[in-house]
Amino acid sequence: MISEYSIPLAQLSEKFHLKLLTPGVSLEGREISNAEINRPALQLAGYYAYFDPARVQIIGKVEYSYLTTFSREQRRRIYERLFKTKISCLIFCRNLGDELEPGIIETAEKCDTVLFGTDETTISFTVNLIQYLSQELAPRTIIHGVMVDVFGEGVLIQGDSGLGKSETALELVQRGHRLVADDVVEIRRVSDKELIAHGVELLQNMIELRGVGVVNIKELYGVQSVRLSKSVDMVVRLEAWTPEKQYDRIGLETATTGILGNDVALYQLPIMAGRNVAMIIETAALNHREKKMGYNAAEELRDRVKETIKKRKEQKS
């Protein structure tokens, strides 16, 4: 999956503490833009149909053991054919790259191919790399709102300016919950089912309060009051209360809103004097969590009503 975003290869190397096996090949200007990886098993056997050289290539113990069944010259030719496809890079796990004969390194440098080594096991490294690439190269958008972790549920608070989004987030922090981002929320779509919200670095841990100014939540309330990222589990949209509008009072059906093509549960809260919005959001988060675990209070109420009606009919008959 080619992304419109990219990661410098040097950044990838630094993130995973990779050992550069080809010092004669510069990392400058090289980038990764494909979130998928490949273990070139079929390619080592000579099958290159549907091969995508833009993916990060990984060799583990299985692939390396297969190559040891060939002669030194045969191995060199196999590697050379792989290198000539202009792969983004090739990473050897379990320190297997340290066992490469000099001829392979020379061939890689001749083909201008970057080789890395890591001491991690293949499975562990692959899982961590996929997770990292899926987040760094994910489609993303910037949304005006406040992101808070409430009882483990990622709550994105939206609404017009002046409705008290930041003040609500501050009260939630005072009640023991954690701030992710205020005002500017970056959301990344890491899968068809998961959205991850981050704060922008410039505003990290900051909240703007009208009449007070900018405050640093981490400094005021401690490191336990903030977090760097959180999945977006629900959206709470604040809006000024109008008596003409009908609001959901039962909750049998949960509305949704689309973010980057993913549907997210939506709760619309009318703002009026006397309503404790922070407490309502806490309750909404707990209720949403219960729904995910299979319990729905509105459905229980519906069943109770049906049962009551049924009993009354039986009594009349």
Sequence and secondary structure as in RCSB ss.txt:
>XXXX:A:sequence
MISEYSIPLAQLSEKFHLKLLTPGVSLEGREISNAEINRPALQLAGYYAYFDPARVQIIGKVEYSYLTTFSREQR
RRIYERLFKTKISCLIFCRNLGDELEPGIIETAEKCDTVLFGTDETTISFTVNLIQYLSQELAPRTIIHGVMVDV
FGEGVLIQGDSGLGKSETALELVQRGHRLVADDVVEIRRVSDKELIAHGVELLQNMIELRGVGVVNIKELYGVQS
VRLSKSVDMVVRLEAWTPEKQYDRIGLETATTGILGNDVALYQLPIMAGRNVAMIIETAALNHREKKMGYNAAEE
LRDRVKETIKKRKEQKS
>XXXX:A:secstr
 EEEEEEEHHHHHHHTT EES TTS  TT EEEE  EE  HHHHTT  TT  TTSEEEE HHHHHHHTTS HHHH
HHHHHHHHTT  S EEESTTGGGG  HHHHHHHHHTT  EEE SS HHHHHHHHHHHHHHHTS EEEEEEEEEEE
TTEEEEEEE TTS HHHHHHHHHHTT EEEEEEEEEEEE SSS EEEEE GGGTTEEEETTTEEEEHHHHH GGG
B SEEE  EEEEEEE  TTS   SS SS EEEEETTEEEEEEEEEE TT  HHHHHHHHHHHHHHHHTT  HHHH
HHHHHHHHHHHHHHHH 
